[in-house]
Every structure is written in C-alpha cells, then in structure tokens.
Amino acid sequence: MAAGPRVLIYLTASCPYCQAAERLLAAKGVDDIEKVRVDLEPARRTEMKQRSGRRTVPQIWIRGRHVGGCDELHALEDAGQLDALLAAA
Ligand SMILES: N[C@@H](CCC(=O)N[C@@H](CS)C(=O)NCC(=O)O)C(=O)O
C-alpha cells in the first residue's frame, strides 16, 4: 500500500487551471486526492513554492512525483502516460 494520497494538489478556489485539473482527475476516476487550499493557508503556499520551485497553482504530485501544473497534467494525458502514472504502485 502506497503511503499518502495518490494525488496531492495545491490549489485555490477560484483558479480555472485548478478546476480544469480537478475535472481531468475526476474524469479519470481519481478520488484519493489531498487538496491543499493555499488561498486559505498562506503558509502552505510557501511550502508549495519550496517543494515545486513554482509559484502558480495548481501544483500536482502523483504518488509523490511532482508533475507540475494543469498544462503538464494534460500533456501527460495527451501522451498516454497519465493512466500508468496514476496506477503505479
Ligand atoms: N501553466 C500553468 C498556469 C497556472 C496559472 O496561471 N495559475 C494562475 C491561477 S489560475 C496563478 O497561479 N497565477 C498566479 C501567478 O501567476 O503568480 C498551469 O497549467 O498550471
């Protein structure tokens, strides 16, 4: 059993890129998602920047691997790699 959630996403409530990423993950049937609301928890935005080296939301980790933002998530899907990444043990 993998430790932690399958997907970790730092996001805000009003960000369209965050909503698009969530829609893709929902379409993939992913329900094991830890969501960190950086608009509600500014300290976690700092944490997100330190962990990812990025300042934009969303920032997404799949099984502990940082994949980037919404565009990178969709690029993985377009490349046919997202399912395998989500399924990896
Ligand atoms: N290419 C990025 C775009 C993300 C993006 O622009 N997010 C906006 C909110 S919707 C943001 O974080 N803006 C704050 C900033 O640019 O500092 C992605 O695909 O995730």
The ligand as an SDF file (V2000), in Angstrom:
LIG
                    3D

 20 19  0  0  0  0  0  0  0  0999 V2000
    0.5050   26.8730  -16.9940 N   0  0  0  0  0  0  0  0  0  0  0  0
    0.0250   26.8680  -15.6480 C   0  0  0  0  0  0  0  0  0  0  0  0
   -0.8640   28.0760  -15.4200 C   0  0  0  0  0  0  0  0  0  0  0  0
   -1.3310   28.2020  -13.9850 C   0  0  0  0  0  0  0  0  0  0  0  0
   -1.7510   29.6000  -13.6610 C   0  0  0  0  0  0  0  0  0  0  0  0
   -1.5240   30.5630  -14.4180 O   0  0  0  0  0  0  0  0  0  0  0  0
   -2.3710   29.7370  -12.4820 N   0  0  0  0  0  0  0  0  0  0  0  0
   -2.7590   31.0320  -12.0090 C   0  0  0  0  0  0  0  0  0  0  0  0
   -4.0990   30.9660  -11.2980 C   0  0  0  0  0  0  0  0  0  0  0  0
   -5.4050   30.3580  -12.3650 S   0  0  0  0  0  0  0  0  0  0  0  0
   -1.7590   31.5210  -10.9870 C   0  0  0  0  0  0  0  0  0  0  0  0
   -1.2740   30.7740  -10.1640 O   0  0  0  0  0  0  0  0  0  0  0  0
   -1.4510   32.8330  -11.0400 N   0  0  0  0  0  0  0  0  0  0  0  0
   -0.6060   33.4330  -10.0480 C   0  0  0  0  0  0  0  0  0  0  0  0
    0.7170   33.8380  -10.5910 C   0  0  0  0  0  0  0  0  0  0  0  0
    0.9080   33.7960  -11.8280 O   0  0  0  0  0  0  0  0  0  0  0  0
    1.5650   34.1810   -9.7740 O   0  0  0  0  0  0  0  0  0  0  0  0
   -0.7110   25.5430  -15.4070 C   0  0  0  0  0  0  0  0  0  0  0  0
   -1.0360   24.8630  -16.3920 O   0  0  0  0  0  0  0  0  0  0  0  0
   -0.9310   25.1650  -14.2540 O   0  0  0  0  0  0  0  0  0  0  0  0
  1  2  1  0
  2  3  1  0
  2 18  1  0
  3  4  1  0
  4  5  1  0
  5  6  2  0
  5  7  1  0
  7  8  1  0
  8  9  1  0
  8 11  1  0
  9 10  1  0
 11 12  2  0
 11 13  1  0
 13 14  1  0
 14 15  1  0
 15 16  2  0
 15 17  1  0
 18 19  2  0
 18 20  1  0
M  END
$$$$
